[in-house]
């Protein structure tokens, strides 16, 4: 479908994924409008580029000549959905629109559609790939699930050579895409509200995903247990492996320096590159290796881009520094799965080497996730010197009896944990007195906890 000059209306345009699509299509020449229940930085970014955004949902926003795109969070009783159905308009999911965009690259013989997937790391890998290509003058087209800080955007309509996208597996829609190069960072159990049979369903969905295009390359991390099992289940694929040992591409001689790292890359046992990063942790060594390999396999001169790996400061909400006051530094991270939390905390602990107290502030995301991964969450916070747990961010779910932050806090075996209840503003007031000079504070979760750092800083300024 050619979407240039088409009227496209996004219901819930203010989300990170929907806003990225809206911006891309606006740049491509579509007439884009949207609605959302609240203003956000994403709605403001769109308005600044001429997109008409309505705050509040209204049936009158829908006209017969529109393509309508709805977020997964939108219910069928939404007045705009009702009006679209009355007009017999097809209602597209955001994945349908991303597929239409990506198919333009996938079909072309001289273009590369590189999709970054996996339970964790896909925002950082897709963002890093987009960043280094942009800095290197390749002018990629991209749609990511986070903000590239230096560019202050989550998408860009660029050239027709490279298209970079973060591909979400949470609702199974990843099976729609036909990539030239598929990157699978890891495959852990998550989104168990959708994947009722756990890993089995997840693996089947990923297999559908990598079966959509003949001869596509699958760049896969073989140090991840879920990926190892996946290769055993589906061995007949064009796998290009990466990891620390026994892979086509390996990272060796890793040295962690401050909040970054340096390491060598080997291909089939021969050293081909040395990279430096300014983002912490072993998980980011894996992320950088995934990007290096995928771009190299797409024919990019990655050696020319190595200096941009070092200048990459990370994605918005991925260990993003929020503020610093009175010797206290607060970082925000989107981690909301046990493995993500453990990985980030370990990377910070290794980098600090005991020089600072690590204070973890965790807001569980969804009652269903807390319930299904309860025991795993309990083991996630060992590297935090102090653990503060706020109320669950429901994301629209109904509370599950016996599944809440108070019960979780009572059940967890941590030497220094505190449960703090109330709104995020009330939490800031209660948490501020608990902090000490030189603390490294991490706010983690996929909900309103992202606001907490600035609110705590506000409490400090009031106390001055």
C-alpha positions, 0 to 999 in steps of 0.5 A: 500500500502506498501511504503517501498523501493518504490520511492516516489517523492513529488512535493512542498516538502518544505511545512510543511505538505509535508515535514512531510510525506516525512521525515516519509516515508524516516525513514520507508524505502522509497526512497524519492525525492522531488522538490520545487521552494525555499529552506526552513528550511524544505528542509534543514532538509530533505537534512540532512537526505539524501533526494534528493531535487531539487530546481525548477520543472523539468519533468526529475525528474519524472520516470515511477517507481515513486509514485508521491505526489503533494501539493494542491498549484501545478497547472496542468501546472507544468512540473512534473505533465505533465510528470507524466500524460504522464507516466500514473502515479496516482498523490496522494494528501498529504491526500491520503498518510496520509490516507495510513500511518494512515490506518496501525494503524487504521486497527490493533487491538492493535494500536491507531490512534488519529487524532486532528481536528478542526478549531483552536488548532489542531497543538498544540494538535497534537504536545503536544500529540506527545511531552508528549508521546515521552518524556514519552518513548512511542515512538509514530509515528506522523505527525504534522503541526508544528515543535516540538521545542525540537525535531526540527521535525514535524514527526517521524516514531516510534512504531506501538502502537500510531499514532498521526496526525493533520487532516486538514479540509480546503479542505474537505479531513478530511473525508478520515480518519478512526481514533480510537479516533477523537478529535474535538477542535472547529468548526468555520466558516473558509475556506469559499472559499471551504465551500460555504454554510459555517457552514452547509458544514463544519458540513457535512464534519466532520460528514463524518469524524467521520462516517468512523469507527464504535465505534470510540471515539469522544472527543469533546469540548462542550464549543464551539458553533459550536461543540454544534450545531454539536452534536445537528445535529448528536446526535447518536455518541460516544461523550466524552465531555470536557470543563469547565462545564457540560462535562465528563471531566472538567478543574476547579480551573484555575489559570493563572501564568506568561505566563502559568497556573495551573488547576485541571481535574475532570472526572464525577465530581471527581477530577483525576488530577492537571496539570501545563502548561508553555504556556499562555491562556485559549485556551491552558487549553482547548488544554491540556485538549483535549490531556489529555482526548484523551490519557487517553481514549487510555489507556495511563497512563497520570498521569505519563506524567504530568511533560511533560505537564509543560515542553512543550514550545509550537509549532513552530509559536504558540506564539513562541519567536523570539527575544529580544532586547532593552527590546522588546520581539517579538513573532510569531504566525500563527493565521490568523482567527479572533477567533485565533487572539482574543484568543491569544491577550486575553491570552497575555493581561491577562498574562501581566496584563497591565505591557507592551504595546502589539503591534500587527502586522497583515498580512491578509492571502488571499483576500478571507478570508479577504473578507468573515470574514471582520467584524469579523476581525475588532473586533479581535484586541481590546486587542492590544494597537497598531495595525500595518497592513501590505499588504495581503499575497495573497497565490497565489490568485488574488486581489479582488477589494476593498479588501486590507489592506489599505481599511481594516485599514481605516475601522477598529475602533481601537484607535491606528492602522497604515497601513504599505505597501511594502515588508516584508523587507520594513515593518521592516524598517518602523515598527522598529521606532514605537516600544518602550522599554518593548513592547511585539510584536506579528507578526500574519499571515500565510505568510511572516510575520513570517520573520518580527521579525528577520528583525526588530531585524536586524534594531535594530542592524544596529542602534546600 
